[in-house]
Amino acid sequence: MPREGGQESRVKVKGIMSSVSSTPVTPGKTYPLSLLDHAMRLHHIRAVFYYRSDPAEQSCPVERERLKDSLTETLSFYAAMTGRLRLQENGNWEVKCTDAGVRVVETSVGCSMEEWLRTVTPEEEKDLTYWLEMPEDPSIWSPYYVQINEFEGGGIAIGLSCTHMHADPTCATLFVKSWSDVHRGGSITHPPFFHPPGLRGRPSPNTDTNSARYYETKSKAEARSPSLHVKMSTATFRFSDETVKKLLREIHPDCSEATAFDALAALFWDCASRAKGLAPSNTRSVAIVFDLRKLLHAPLPHGFYGNALHFSNVVTDGFETEEKGFGHAAGIIHRHLSGLEEEEYWSAIDWLESQKDADGKFATLFGMYGPELTVLNMEHVLAYEAIFDKGVKPVLVSYHIGNVYGEGLIMVLPSPEEGIGKTVTVTLPSQELKKLVEDDKILPLESHLLFVDKY
């Protein structure tokens, strides 16, 4: 298939099939999507898990045929994945649980994994995942796609894509980990927990909080369409354990309790602000997004299926940040996150619930990843625990959120190495990304630039 600019893709599709559950679905079973699921309607998720071959055998221990067999077994635990979306009478979405299955795409990649990782851009990496936006009639549309990519000389990449309505990054990653558990012949460590009412509005709602007001402001933003008004580009950096520790020592005088996430979020917020040319007189604002499953007084199981993300807003004075540096911003982020009370999470859910009409239909859609600069904390996801065969960990796991708009997105991700090393993926307007990559606060950190799009 041709790529932008007339280039031929290095990823060649060999076949498309459907993988169904090994256990038939109970006839008539349905699964309603929650209000947090509906809030993510405009976005989708792509993830790629890379597994390197054994150099001595020139083959990958993760075999394609065995993968397809274990996938069908895994899907027997995920009835909501194999069904199809349909509208309820009130206009909200539900899954009609059927044996329609998920789409599985098999491809070959026209180079070795080493060459691919050395030369691929984030835009080309999307070729390792298959995605079709939801059509007007979704009755034959698969909300999930699995792509199995085989590299020359061995090595495999598993691509997963899905609508964000079905899953947040934690949920999508746990499905791949569950698949790997089944593939090894073990039990699923974090089985899926299907309970959409787990995160719904309360009988006595409270929308008089900062979180509720922030959601209301976001819903009224002028740039509501997720379509990109400017060309966006992406870069992925890897920070070693030692580099992150060095960064934390540097900002220790400003915030001795700062975490790796606080430091990296502040660093890239500061660099992105400079790349955007913000004057010190400009107030600087960023949205912080995190998983709330384990932050509730009555925590949800790790395998809670669906969306459990909370969006909050952090604002700082431009003059102060210019004067005190990104360590000051790290302190602001740390105090903001540590000071959030559970009431803020529930009030945001209450606000979303309050937007339903008289028939119970959820409100008009608006993009969640925008228009302000957004930082998504994904350092907790168990990406490198998706081990399909003993001793074969992913060498890299990358993510992409679809339909980011406005000022851009920063994702703080785990790293394959031990310790507190992190991977950071940044999506910004192209000319701003070019400035960020060359920023003199990032260059001295000895980070490794894994991928970068052409500007």
ChimeraX attribute file (.defattr): number of C-alpha atoms within 10 A of each C-alpha:
attribute: neighborCount
match mode: 1-to-1
recipient: residues
	/A:1	11
	/A:2	9
	/A:3	12
	/A:4	9
	/A:5	6
	/A:6	8
	/A:7	9
	/A:8	11
	/A:9	14
	/A:10	19
	/A:11	20
	/A:12	17
	/A:13	17
	/A:14	10
	/A:15	9
	/A:16	13
	/A:17	11
	/A:18	16
	/A:19	21
	/A:20	25
	/A:21	23
	/A:22	16
	/A:23	14
	/A:24	11
	/A:25	19
	/A:26	11
	/A:27	10
	/A:28	8
	/A:29	13
	/A:30	18
	/A:31	17
	/A:32	19
	/A:33	21
	/A:34	23
	/A:35	25
	/A:36	23
	/A:37	23
	/A:38	21
	/A:39	20
	/A:40	22
	/A:41	18
	/A:42	22
	/A:43	19
	/A:44	24
	/A:45	23
	/A:46	24
	/A:47	25
	/A:48	26
	/A:49	23
	/A:50	19
	/A:51	24
	/A:52	23
	/A:53	19
	/A:54	14
	/A:55	11
	/A:56	6
	/A:57	10
	/A:58	13
	/A:59	18
	/A:60	20
	/A:61	19
	/A:62	22
	/A:63	15
	/A:64	15
	/A:65	9
	/A:66	10
	/A:67	17
	/A:68	16
	/A:69	14
	/A:70	20
	/A:71	24
	/A:72	20
	/A:73	18
	/A:74	24
	/A:75	23
	/A:76	18
	/A:77	18
	/A:78	19
	/A:79	25
	/A:80	27
	/A:81	28
	/A:82	25
	/A:83	28
	/A:84	23
	/A:85	25
	/A:86	17
	/A:87	14
	/A:88	12
	/A:89	10
	/A:90	12
	/A:91	12
	/A:92	18
	/A:93	22
	/A:94	19
	/A:95	23
	/A:96	23
	/A:97	22
	/A:98	21
	/A:99	23
	/A:100	20
	/A:101	24
	/A:102	24
	/A:103	20
	/A:104	22
	/A:105	20
	/A:106	19
	/A:107	23
	/A:108	17
	/A:109	21
	/A:110	16
	/A:111	15
	/A:112	17
	/A:113	23
	/A:114	13
	/A:115	12
	/A:116	16
	/A:117	14
	/A:118	11
	/A:119	12
	/A:120	17
	/A:121	19
	/A:122	21
	/A:123	17
	/A:124	16
	/A:125	19
	/A:126	18
	/A:127	21
	/A:128	30
	/A:129	23
	/A:130	18
	/A:131	22
	/A:132	14
	/A:133	14
	/A:134	16
	/A:135	9
	/A:136	7
	/A:137	9
	/A:138	14
	/A:139	16
	/A:140	12
	/A:141	18
	/A:142	23
	/A:143	27
	/A:144	24
	/A:145	23
	/A:146	28
	/A:147	23
	/A:148	23
	/A:149	25
	/A:150	27
	/A:151	23
	/A:152	16
	/A:153	18
	/A:154	20
	/A:155	24
	/A:156	28
	/A:157	26
	/A:158	22
	/A:159	27
	/A:160	25
	/A:161	26
	/A:162	26
	/A:163	26
	/A:164	25
	/A:165	23
	/A:166	26
	/A:167	24
	/A:168	23
	/A:169	26
	/A:170	23
	/A:171	21
	/A:172	26
	/A:173	24
	/A:174	26
	/A:175	26
	/A:176	25
	/A:177	23
	/A:178	26
	/A:179	25
	/A:180	25
	/A:181	22
	/A:182	21
	/A:183	23
	/A:184	13
	/A:185	12
	/A:186	11
	/A:187	13
	/A:188	18
	/A:189	13
	/A:190	15
	/A:191	18
	/A:192	19
	/A:193	16
	/A:194	16
	/A:195	15
	/A:196	18
	/A:197	11
	/A:198	13
	/A:199	20
	/A:200	16
	/A:201	19
	/A:202	12
	/A:203	7
	/A:204	6
	/A:205	15
	/A:206	18
	/A:207	20
	/A:208	13
	/A:209	15
	/A:210	14
	/A:211	23
	/A:212	23
	/A:213	16
	/A:214	16
	/A:215	20
	/A:216	16
	/A:217	10
	/A:218	19
	/A:219	17
	/A:220	10
	/A:221	14
	/A:222	8
	/A:223	18
	/A:224	17
	/A:225	18
	/A:226	19
	/A:227	14
	/A:228	13
	/A:229	11
	/A:230	13
	/A:231	11
	/A:232	20
	/A:233	22
	/A:234	24
	/A:235	23
	/A:236	24
	/A:237	20
	/A:238	21
	/A:239	23
	/A:240	22
	/A:241	17
	/A:242	12
	/A:243	17
	/A:244	22
	/A:245	17
	/A:246	13
	/A:247	18
	/A:248	23
	/A:249	14
	/A:250	14
	/A:251	20
	/A:252	16
	/A:253	12
	/A:254	19
	/A:255	21
	/A:256	13
	/A:257	15
	/A:258	20
	/A:259	18
	/A:260	20
	/A:261	24
	/A:262	23
	/A:263	27
	/A:264	25
	/A:265	26
	/A:266	24
	/A:267	20
	/A:268	21
	/A:269	23
	/A:270	23
	/A:271	23
	/A:272	24
	/A:273	22
	/A:274	17
	/A:275	20
	/A:276	16
	/A:277	12
	/A:278	14
	/A:279	13
	/A:280	16
	/A:281	11
	/A:282	13
	/A:283	14
	/A:284	21
	/A:285	17
	/A:286	23
	/A:287	21
	/A:288	20
	/A:289	19
	/A:290	18
	/A:291	19
	/A:292	15
	/A:293	20
	/A:294	12
	/A:295	13
	/A:296	13
	/A:297	8
	/A:298	8
	/A:299	11
	/A:300	18
	/A:301	14
	/A:302	16
	/A:303	19
	/A:304	21
	/A:305	25
	/A:306	26
	/A:307	28
	/A:308	23
	/A:309	20
	/A:310	20
	/A:311	20
	/A:312	23
	/A:313	18
	/A:314	14
	/A:315	14
	/A:316	16
	/A:317	14
	/A:318	19
	/A:319	15
	/A:320	15
	/A:321	17
	/A:322	16
	/A:323	10
	/A:324	12
	/A:325	16
	/A:326	24
	/A:327	26
	/A:328	21
	/A:329	29
	/A:330	29
	/A:331	23
	/A:332	19
	/A:333	25
	/A:334	19
	/A:335	15
	/A:336	15
	/A:337	15
	/A:338	8
	/A:339	9
	/A:340	12
	/A:341	11
	/A:342	12
	/A:343	14
	/A:344	19
	/A:345	22
	/A:346	23
	/A:347	23
	/A:348	29
	/A:349	24
	/A:350	23
	/A:351	22
	/A:352	22
	/A:353	20
	/A:354	16
	/A:355	14
	/A:356	14
	/A:357	12
	/A:358	8
	/A:359	10
	/A:360	14
	/A:361	17
	/A:362	21
	/A:363	17
	/A:364	11
	/A:365	14
	/A:366	19
	/A:367	23
	/A:368	24
	/A:369	27
	/A:370	23
	/A:371	22
	/A:372	20
	/A:373	24
	/A:374	29
	/A:375	26
	/A:376	24
	/A:377	22
	/A:378	22
	/A:379	20
	/A:380	12
	/A:381	17
	/A:382	14
	/A:383	28
	/A:384	19
	/A:385	18
	/A:386	21
	/A:387	21
	/A:388	25
	/A:389	16
	/A:390	10
	/A:391	8
	/A:392	18
	/A:393	18
	/A:394	21
	/A:395	14
	/A:396	19
	/A:397	22
	/A:398	19
	/A:399	23
	/A:400	23
	/A:401	19
	/A:402	18
	/A:403	18
	/A:404	26
	/A:405	28
	/A:406	24
	/A:407	21
	/A:408	23
	/A:409	25
	/A:410	24
	/A:411	25
	/A:412	23
	/A:413	23
	/A:414	26
	/A:415	22
	/A:416	19
	/A:417	14
	/A:418	10
	/A:419	13
	/A:420	18
	/A:421	20
	/A:422	25
	/A:423	25
	/A:424	27
	/A:425	24
	/A:426	23
	/A:427	26
	/A:428	26
	/A:429	21
	/A:430	17
	/A:431	15
	/A:432	22
	/A:433	26
	/A:434	19
	/A:435	16
	/A:436	24
	/A:437	20
	/A:438	12
	/A:439	16
	/A:440	11
	/A:441	14
	/A:442	15
	/A:443	13
	/A:444	8
	/A:445	14
	/A:446	12
	/A:447	18
	/A:448	13
	/A:449	16
	/A:450	18
	/A:451	20
	/A:452	22
	/A:453	18
	/A:454	13
	/A:455	13
